[in-house]
């Protein structure tokens, strides 16, 4: 299974996120140069974090040929009721 196949959900085109993808590409470039990297994609639901990750993991993308670990979490209602 490829890195991209590990990210679930429908694939949508990435529009207007070239700057974010460029920023994301800097991490793998530094890692290839021998500098360990940790990249955190954070933001509200629906802003396109998964789509941005998919674009980075696409064949020929900045993470091509690299081992990529990723995870996710769900918000928990911490109400007192």
N, C-alpha and C positions, 0 to 999 in steps of 0.2 A: 504494500500500500504506500502510495506517495505521501509526502507531507501535505499536499493540497487535498488529497482524498480524506485525510483525517479531520479536516474542518468541515463540519456538517452544515446542511442547509442549502437552499437554492442559490445558484450562481447568478449574480446580477452584474451588469457592466459597472465598472468603476468610473464615475464621472466627477470631474472637478477635484480630484484628490491627488493630483500629481505632486504637489508640494509635500503632502503627508507621506506619500510613497517615497519621495526623495529622502526625507528625514529618516524614514524606516530603513532605507537602503544603506544609510551610513553605518548602522550597527554591524551588519554582515560584512561590509567592506573592512571595518576595523578588526573584526574577528579573523578575517582572512589574513590580515597583517599581523596576527598573533596577540591581539588585545582582547581579553575576555569581555563579553558583552551580556547585558541583561536589558531587554526591551519590554516595557510594560505598555500595553494599549489599554487606556482607561477612558471611560466616558459614559454618558447616559445611554440607556437602551435605544436602539434604532438609529444611532449616528453613523453606523457603517464600520465599526471595528472589525467585524468578521469579514466584510468585503475587502477591507484594506489588508487584512492578514492573508486572505486568498490571493490577492494580487501579488503579494510578496512571495508566496509559496509557489506561484505558477512556474512551470518549466521556463527557464531562462530568466526568471526573476532574481532579485538580489540574494535569495536564500537557496538558489539552485545548488544541489549537491551537498547541502549542509544538513546536519541533524538538528531538527527544531523541536523543542519541547513546548507545549502550550497547554493551557487549561482554562477553565472558566468557573464561575460561581454564580449563584442566584441570590438575589436580595432576600433577606429574611425579615419578616415583620417582627420588630422587637417591641411592639406595643405592650403596654402594661395591663391590657384588658383581657 
